[in-house]
Amino acid sequence: MNKKLNLRKASPWLSAIGLFVLWELIVRIFNIPSYVLPTPSESIIVGWQFHEAIWMHATHTLYTTLVGFAIAVVFGVVLGALVGSSRTIYDAANPLLVGFNSVPKVALVPVLVMWFGIGTVPAIITAFMISFFPIVVNVATGLATLEPELRDVLRSLGATRKDILIKVGFPRAMPYFFASLKVAITLAFVGSVISETVASNVGVGYLMLSASSKFNMPLVFAGLLVIAVMGIAMYEIFNVIERRSTKWANRANPTN
């Protein structure tokens, strides 16, 4: 049992190491030039050489991502609660939400630049727009899954619509909410980097664009690795919070 548990804990690290080893072997065996596809070891070495610049750009990307994500959480929870608690609001808002989510966010970045100029604001708004939809949908779904029979029982016991929403609906929607956070935070990084490659002079996206213009592909992949690490870290943070906040909703660990 302990061996299986240790193997399960080590499996993410083993899979990552296996991917890097395979990547390294493919590049070396087929003699792929570094300006086409660098090895992971070369990307890590170059990343360390430029660690001060990468740190500066990475902190800016993390800042814009978290601010945009935080705004998306606030608006997503409020709108999700309204959509999930009222069939009329759901019917009215659903086409607008689907249409908004269908618009490629990269196409809106030039519009944001015209309105706010290049820099931090377009990156924050892009991160917000791309991470907003999953939160709304999951919160609304969690609230809408409350059984009509349970609502009738609670109303017969004197519970108001507000009581049902706050004391029963929101707690039952928590697994959906945390699931949306784990998806939305990774999408927020995508939004920030998209904006930085188009309309910014700072951030990992700008760093990668500048490096690619000089054919410095190891630095480009170093930037990609930094974004991946930040995304995984934020995902795991919300994963830990979810496990501690919604223990009642967690499935038992599989035995194999």
C-alpha positions as CSV (number, residue, x, y, z in Angstrom):
1,M,0.0,0.0,0.0
2,N,2.8,2.4,0.9
3,K,4.6,1.6,-2.3
4,K,1.5,2.4,-4.3
5,L,1.0,5.6,-2.4
6,N,4.6,6.7,-2.9
7,L,4.3,5.9,-6.6
8,R,1.1,7.9,-7.0
9,K,2.8,10.9,-5.3
10,A,5.9,10.6,-7.5
11,S,4.0,10.0,-10.7
12,P,3.7,13.7,-11.7
13,W,7.4,14.2,-11.3
14,L,8.2,11.0,-13.2
15,S,5.9,12.0,-16.1
16,A,7.5,15.4,-16.3
17,I,11.0,13.9,-16.2
18,G,10.0,11.4,-18.8
19,L,8.7,14.1,-21.1
20,F,11.9,16.2,-20.8
21,V,14.1,13.1,-21.4
22,L,12.1,12.2,-24.5
23,W,12.2,15.8,-25.7
24,E,16.0,15.9,-25.2
25,L,16.5,12.6,-27.0
26,I,14.4,13.5,-30.0
27,V,16.2,16.8,-30.5
28,R,19.7,15.2,-30.2
29,I,18.9,12.0,-32.3
30,F,17.4,14.0,-35.2
31,N,19.9,16.8,-34.8
32,I,17.3,19.5,-34.8
33,P,18.8,23.0,-34.8
34,S,18.3,25.0,-31.6
35,Y,16.7,27.9,-33.6
36,V,13.9,25.4,-34.5
37,L,13.5,23.3,-31.3
38,P,16.0,23.7,-28.5
39,T,16.6,20.9,-26.0
40,P,15.1,21.4,-22.5
41,S,18.5,21.5,-21.0
42,E,19.5,24.3,-23.3
43,S,16.3,26.2,-22.5
44,I,16.9,25.8,-18.7
45,I,20.5,27.0,-19.0
46,V,19.5,30.0,-21.1
47,G,16.7,30.7,-18.6
48,W,19.2,30.8,-15.8
49,Q,21.4,33.1,-17.7
50,F,18.5,35.5,-18.2
51,H,16.9,34.8,-14.8
52,E,16.8,38.4,-13.7
53,A,15.0,39.5,-16.8
54,I,12.7,36.5,-16.7
55,W,11.9,37.2,-13.0
56,M,10.9,40.8,-13.8
57,H,8.7,39.8,-16.7
58,A,7.2,36.8,-14.9
59,T,6.2,38.8,-11.9
60,H,4.4,41.3,-14.2
61,T,2.6,38.5,-16.0
62,L,1.6,36.9,-12.7
63,Y,0.3,40.3,-11.4
64,T,-1.9,41.0,-14.5
65,T,-3.1,37.4,-14.5
66,L,-4.1,37.4,-10.8
67,V,-5.8,40.8,-11.1
68,G,-7.8,39.8,-14.1
69,F,-8.6,36.4,-12.5
70,A,-9.8,38.1,-9.3
71,I,-12.1,40.4,-11.2
72,A,-13.5,37.4,-13.2
73,V,-14.2,35.5,-9.9
74,V,-16.2,38.4,-8.5
75,F,-18.2,39.0,-11.6
76,G,-18.5,35.3,-12.4
77,V,-19.9,34.4,-9.0
78,V,-22.4,37.2,-9.0
79,L,-23.6,36.6,-12.5
80,G,-23.5,32.8,-12.0
81,A,-25.7,33.1,-8.9
82,L,-28.2,35.2,-10.8
83,V,-28.2,32.8,-13.8
84,G,-28.4,29.7,-11.7
85,S,-31.2,30.9,-9.4
86,S,-33.6,32.2,-12.0
87,R,-34.7,30.4,-15.2
88,T,-35.8,33.8,-16.7
89,I,-32.3,35.3,-16.2
90,Y,-30.8,32.1,-17.6
91,D,-32.8,32.3,-20.8
92,A,-32.0,36.0,-21.2
93,A,-28.3,35.8,-20.4
94,N,-27.3,32.4,-22.0
95,P,-27.2,33.6,-25.6
96,L,-25.2,36.7,-24.7
97,L,-22.7,34.6,-22.6
98,V,-22.2,32.1,-25.4
99,G,-21.8,34.8,-28.0
100,F,-19.3,36.6,-25.8
101,N,-17.3,33.5,-25.2
102,S,-17.3,32.6,-28.9
103,V,-15.5,35.9,-29.9
104,P,-11.7,35.3,-30.1
105,K,-10.2,37.3,-27.3
106,V,-7.0,38.0,-29.4
107,A,-9.2,39.9,-31.8
108,L,-10.3,42.3,-29.0
109,V,-6.8,43.2,-27.9
110,P,-6.3,45.9,-30.6
111,V,-9.7,47.4,-29.5
112,L,-8.4,47.5,-25.9
113,V,-5.2,49.1,-27.1
114,M,-7.2,51.8,-28.8
115,W,-9.2,52.4,-25.6
116,F,-6.5,52.0,-22.9
117,G,-3.2,52.1,-24.7
118,I,-0.5,49.4,-24.5
119,G,0.6,48.0,-21.1
120,T,-1.0,46.5,-18.1
121,V,-4.7,47.3,-18.5
122,P,-5.3,45.4,-21.8
123,A,-3.5,42.3,-20.3
124,I,-5.8,42.5,-17.2
125,I,-8.9,42.8,-19.2
126,T,-7.9,40.0,-21.6
127,A,-7.2,37.7,-18.6
128,F,-10.6,38.7,-17.2
129,M,-12.5,38.1,-20.4
130,I,-11.0,34.7,-21.1
131,S,-11.4,33.3,-17.6
132,F,-14.9,34.8,-16.9
133,F,-17.1,32.3,-18.8
134,P,-16.1,29.0,-17.0
135,I,-16.8,30.5,-13.6
136,V,-20.3,31.7,-14.6
137,V,-21.2,28.4,-16.2
138,N,-20.0,26.3,-13.3
139,V,-21.5,28.4,-10.5
140,A,-24.8,28.5,-12.4
141,T,-24.7,24.8,-13.0
142,G,-24.0,24.1,-9.4
143,L,-26.9,26.1,-8.2
144,A,-29.3,24.7,-10.9
145,T,-28.6,21.1,-9.8
146,L,-30.5,21.6,-6.6
147,E,-33.4,19.1,-6.8
148,P,-36.9,20.6,-7.0
149,E,-38.0,18.1,-4.3
150,L,-35.4,19.4,-1.9
151,R,-36.5,23.0,-2.6
152,D,-40.1,22.0,-1.8
153,V,-39.1,20.4,1.5
154,L,-37.1,23.4,2.5
155,R,-39.9,25.8,1.7
156,S,-42.4,23.6,3.6
157,L,-40.1,24.0,6.6
158,G,-40.2,27.8,6.3
159,A,-37.1,28.5,4.3
160,T,-37.1,31.5,2.0
161,R,-35.6,31.6,-1.4
162,K,-32.7,33.5,0.0
163,D,-32.2,30.9,2.7
164,I,-32.2,28.1,0.2
165,L,-29.7,29.9,-2.0
166,I,-27.2,30.9,0.7
167,K,-27.5,27.9,3.1
168,V,-28.0,25.1,0.6
169,G,-27.3,26.3,-2.9
170,F,-23.9,27.9,-2.5
171,P,-22.4,25.1,-0.3
172,R,-23.6,22.5,-2.9
173,A,-22.1,24.5,-5.7
174,M,-18.7,24.7,-4.1
175,P,-17.2,21.7,-6.0
176,Y,-18.4,23.3,-9.3
177,F,-16.9,26.6,-8.2
178,F,-13.5,25.2,-7.4
179,A,-13.5,23.2,-10.6
180,S,-14.1,26.5,-12.5
181,L,-11.3,28.2,-10.6
182,K,-8.7,25.6,-11.7
183,V,-9.8,26.0,-15.3
184,A,-10.1,29.8,-15.2
185,I,-6.7,30.5,-13.7
186,T,-4.9,28.6,-16.5
187,L,-7.0,30.5,-19.0
188,A,-6.1,33.8,-17.3
189,F,-2.4,33.1,-18.0
190,V,-3.3,32.5,-21.7
191,G,-5.1,35.8,-21.8
192,S,-2.3,37.8,-20.2
193,V,0.3,36.3,-22.5
194,I,-1.8,36.9,-25.6
195,S,-2.1,40.6,-24.7
196,E,1.6,40.9,-23.8
197,T,2.6,39.6,-27.2
198,V,0.4,42.1,-29.0
199,A,0.2,45.2,-26.8
200,S,2.9,45.4,-24.1
201,N,6.5,46.2,-23.5
202,V,6.8,44.0,-20.4
203,G,5.7,40.5,-19.4
204,V,6.6,37.0,-20.4
205,G,4.7,37.3,-23.7
206,Y,6.7,40.4,-24.7
207,L,9.9,38.6,-23.7
208,M,9.1,35.6,-25.9
209,L,8.1,37.8,-28.8
210,S,11.3,39.8,-28.5
211,A,13.4,36.6,-28.2
212,S,11.7,35.0,-31.2
213,S,12.5,38.1,-33.3
214,K,16.2,37.4,-32.6
215,F,15.8,33.7,-33.3
216,N,16.6,33.0,-29.6
217,M,14.4,30.0,-29.3
218,P,15.9,28.6,-26.1
219,L,14.8,31.9,-24.4
220,V,11.3,31.5,-26.0
221,F,11.0,28.0,-24.5
222,A,12.4,29.2,-21.2
223,G,9.5,31.6,-21.1
224,L,7.0,28.9,-22.0
225,L,8.4,26.7,-19.1
226,V,8.0,29.6,-16.7
227,I,4.4,30.1,-17.7
228,A,3.8,26.4,-17.3
229,V,5.3,26.3,-13.9
230,M,3.2,29.3,-12.7
231,G,0.1,27.8,-14.1
232,I,0.8,24.4,-12.4
233,A,1.5,26.2,-9.1
234,M,-1.7,28.2,-9.1
235,Y,-3.7,25.1,-10.2
236,E,-2.2,23.1,-7.2
237,I,-3.0,26.0,-4.8
238,F,-6.7,25.9,-5.7
239,N,-6.6,22.1,-5.7
240,V,-5.3,22.1,-2.1
241,I,-7.9,24.7,-1.1
242,E,-10.6,22.6,-2.7
243,R,-9.7,19.5,-0.9
244,R,-9.7,21.3,2.5
245,S,-12.9,23.2,1.8
246,T,-15.0,20.5,0.3
247,K,-13.9,17.3,1.9
248,W,-17.4,16.0,1.8
249,A,-17.5,16.2,-2.0
250,N,-14.1,14.4,-2.6
251,R,-14.2,10.9,-3.9
252,A,-12.3,8.2,-2.0
253,N,-8.8,7.7,-3.3
254,P,-8.6,4.7,-5.7
255,T,-6.7,1.7,-4.5
256,N,-4.7,1.4,-7.7
